Amino acid sequence: MLTIGLTGNIASGKSTVSARLAEHGAVVLDSDAFARATLAPGTPGFERVLARFGDALRMSDGSLDRAALGRIVFADSAARRDLEAIVHPEVARLRKNGLAEAAAAGTAVAVCDVPLLFESGLHDQFDIVVLVHAPEDARLDRLIRQRGVAVDDARAMMAAQGDPDLKRAMADHVLVNDGSRDELIHKVDSLWSDLAPRAALG
């Protein structure tokens, strides 16, 4: 099984890339989805987050106020490290289990979507690392216009992640998302064609 670590700074276009890879037949393991499961109401992670950051993050429906938590951790590196210490071990366990299940099922290509791949030192755990890169102004615009994030919050989110230029130097493949969605899809298709021989795909 060929394993791909997919990463990219926030609003770079990873979701589009992972969705297209799934359409080609890859099994996609989404770290953000694992993190959401880790912090679901009633889980140990949920209770640990409330104990660390305050019960005010518990919303009226019992769920976690993720937007408020995000504002806290993106503005405070110590708080962010505390959150990562709660979430990352469980996400790693779920990812490991997912890879094992994919291998047992005879999957040819497994893609792990890991936003903090380089920051977490996980890039050596995959056969291939693919970075989705988009210009800073384009990412800022997407956060503000498409996701409704306030300007200051968007800038804080972007500043909290690693230098994209350093990531480009470390990645095996870089998909530059500086055009239309269709152009990005075409780049993903080309990447898949390049990977097919290595993954023994038909």
Rosetta blueprint (number, residue, H / E / L):
1 M L
2 L E
3 T E
4 I E
5 G E
6 L E
7 T E
8 G L
9 N L
10 I L
11 A L
12 S L
13 G L
14 K H
15 S H
16 T H
17 V H
18 S H
19 A H
20 R H
21 L H
22 A H
23 E H
24 H L
25 G L
26 A L
27 V E
28 V E
29 L E
30 D E
31 S H
32 D H
33 A H
34 F H
35 A H
36 R H
37 A H
38 T H
39 L L
40 A L
41 P L
42 G L
43 T L
44 P H
45 G H
46 F H
47 E H
48 R H
49 V H
50 L H
51 A H
52 R H
53 F H
54 G L
55 D H
56 A H
57 L H
58 R E
59 M L
60 S L
61 D L
62 G L
63 S L
64 L E
65 D L
66 R H
67 A H
68 A H
69 L H
70 G H
71 R H
72 I H
73 V H
74 F H
75 A H
76 D L
77 S H
78 A H
79 A H
80 R H
81 R H
82 D H
83 L H
84 E H
85 A H
86 I H
87 V H
88 H H
89 P H
90 E H
91 V H
92 A H
93 R H
94 L H
95 R H
96 K H
97 N H
98 G H
99 L H
100 A H
101 E H
102 A H
103 A H
104 A H
105 A L
106 G L
107 T L
108 A L
109 V E
110 A E
111 V E
112 C E
113 D E
114 V L
115 P L
116 L L
117 L L
118 F L
119 E L
120 S L
121 G L
122 L L
123 H H
124 D H
125 Q H
126 F L
127 D L
128 I E
129 V E
130 V E
131 L E
132 V E
133 H E
134 A L
135 P L
136 E H
137 D H
138 A H
139 R H
140 L H
141 D H
142 R H
143 L H
144 I H
145 R H
146 Q H
147 R L
148 G L
149 V L
150 A L
151 V H
152 D H
153 D H
154 A H
155 R H
156 A H
157 M H
158 M H
159 A H
160 A L
161 Q L
162 G L
163 D L
164 P H
165 D H
166 L H
167 K H
168 R H
169 A H
170 M H
171 A L
172 D L
173 H E
174 V E
175 L E
176 V E
177 N L
178 D L
179 G L
180 S L
181 R H
182 D H
183 E H
184 L H
185 I H
186 H H
187 K H
188 V H
189 D H
190 S H
191 L H
192 W H
193 S H
194 D H
195 L H
196 A H
197 P H
198 R H
199 A H
200 A L
201 L L
202 G L
